[in-house]
Amino acid sequence: AQQARLLKKPAMPQLLLVPVLLSKAMWSTRCVMLLTASIFSLWVLADGVEAFAPPARDPISRRHHTAHTLNLFNFVGGGGSAGAGGASSVPKSPAARDSQAIGSIRAALASPKNPSFRLVEVEFPVLAAQNKLGDGSLRSAKEAEAANLQFALKLAKSISIPFVGPKVYVVASSAASNSFAASVAKKAGGSATVISLKDGLPGFDATDIVIFLTPSTSADYRTAESIATSGTVGGVIIVNGYAKDAKSVRQEATMAYYYKPLTYNSQVAGYLVREYPSQWTAVDAVTNSALGAFTDEEILVRKTNTPDLRTSVKLVQKSFDERAIEARRRG
């Protein structure tokens, strides 16, 4: 009988396992509760709660809602190194250039020049050799195409937070081939939804960001403009528009980032740089000093979003010539 009671009595090590198992169960439950609370918090930050509210019918209210939501997505904090009114700086490498451009885009999305015209533009040479895109060769065109795509996907990843948003679309030009659009979709993976203008446009949400990858026809630019003024998206970004003319992008748009080498005597003598919200700045290529700074009103060609380069080129030429004269004087 005593042996039977001993057999039925749990061994001491087994008894010690009971609180351990209970602790593990309680810890698992706590982890699930914390995870659920975290997901709900992120959803609230993304304005998910407003999904239960009726949509705003007033376009002005919708624009305020969009701006509020974009700020929650933390677009604030990028922009020019000198801030609003300061001088822009020349990037020291392609990686620094991309970082400047993305920061400026984020600043422009958070606070565009014209809140009712949420069109943001960036323009810079994507290749190390400045003439690669314009030398007429198929190889150069493909290299520029690949470099622009790489930047657009890097931009998409920097804007969108997984499982939170906003949703990012990359739009291939109406002139692009079907094989190119398919290649873009394959490389984008889950970082962006790729669409071709040949296939039409989907229905957008108020926080969606639409990236136009090197638009090249008047129809591309008009479509980008139409989406930007519709009040149905968080913002439209044009990356290195191709075949632009004076009517391609209106002056109400925000030039978030502009970087252009300026040549003199067959060499790069300076740069014109713009990191929004900093000013447009002409920079000497040798001394890296600012030669002049300009506002949009002072530099943009009338009724366009394109800068007039003449004043910047003159400043760079003057600096170059003065340095050459001083070098000859010193012997």
Helices and strands as residue ranges (DSSP letters): H 2-8, H 12-45, G 48-52, H 59-72, H 94-110, E 119-123, H 138-159, E 168-172, H 178-188, E 193-196, G 197-199, E 209-213, H 218-229, E 235-239, E 254-264, E 267-275, E 280-284, E 290-294, H 296-299, H 310-329
